[in-house]
């Protein structure tokens, strides 16, 4: 049996992945207008001009729980 599936040699480390996620996160808005959450329509922490799916802190946390447990 080969143990290369979970091998960290030559792959991204947890620190690299966390750094990439932080770099890809949208900038927080300084003030209104705030973007709507794509799931519940509550205001988010992101500016209205942000392109892409924006989630409020509650929905973002729930989505992180769902994706962390799948697999």
C-alpha positions as CSV (number, residue, x, y, z in Angstrom):
1,X,0.0,0.0,0.0
2,X,1.3,3.4,-0.9
3,X,1.2,6.3,1.6
4,X,1.5,9.1,-1.0
5,X,-2.1,10.2,-0.7
6,X,-1.5,12.1,2.5
7,X,2.1,12.9,1.8
8,X,3.2,16.5,2.5
9,X,6.3,16.2,0.4
10,X,6.1,18.7,-2.5
11,X,2.5,19.6,-1.6
12,X,0.9,22.6,0.0
13,X,1.2,22.7,3.8
14,X,-1.6,23.9,6.1
15,X,0.1,27.2,6.5
16,X,0.3,27.7,2.7
17,X,-3.4,26.9,2.3
18,X,-4.4,29.3,5.1
19,X,-2.2,32.0,3.6
20,X,-3.8,31.5,0.2
21,X,-7.3,31.7,1.7
22,X,-6.5,34.9,3.5
23,X,-5.1,36.4,0.3
24,X,-8.2,35.5,-1.6
25,X,-10.6,36.9,1.0
26,X,-12.4,40.1,-0.1
27,X,-11.6,43.3,1.7
28,X,-14.0,44.4,4.5
29,X,-16.1,47.5,3.8
30,X,-15.4,50.7,5.7
31,X,-19.0,51.7,5.7
32,X,-22.3,51.5,3.8
33,X,-23.4,50.4,1.3
34,X,-22.9,46.7,2.3
35,X,-23.5,43.8,0.0
36,X,-26.4,41.5,0.7
37,X,-25.9,37.9,1.9
38,X,-26.6,35.5,-1.0
39,X,-28.5,33.1,1.3
40,X,-30.4,35.2,3.8
41,X,-30.3,38.8,2.4
42,X,-28.8,40.3,5.6
43,X,-26.1,42.9,5.2
44,X,-22.6,41.5,5.0
45,X,-19.2,42.9,6.0
46,X,-18.2,43.3,2.4
47,X,-18.7,46.3,0.1
48,X,-21.6,46.3,-2.4
49,X,-19.0,46.6,-5.2
50,X,-17.5,43.2,-4.4
51,X,-17.9,40.8,-7.3
52,X,-18.9,37.2,-6.4
53,X,-20.9,35.5,-3.7
54,X,-21.0,37.3,-0.4
55,X,-22.2,35.7,2.8
56,X,-23.0,37.3,6.2
57,X,-20.9,36.1,9.2
58,X,-23.6,33.6,10.3
59,X,-24.1,32.0,6.9
60,X,-20.3,32.0,6.3
61,X,-19.8,30.1,9.5
62,X,-22.6,27.6,8.7
63,X,-21.2,27.1,5.2
64,X,-17.8,26.4,6.7
65,X,-19.3,23.8,9.1
66,X,-21.1,22.1,6.2
67,X,-18.0,21.9,4.0
68,X,-15.6,20.9,6.8
69,X,-17.8,17.8,7.6
70,X,-18.3,16.7,4.0
71,X,-15.9,14.3,2.5
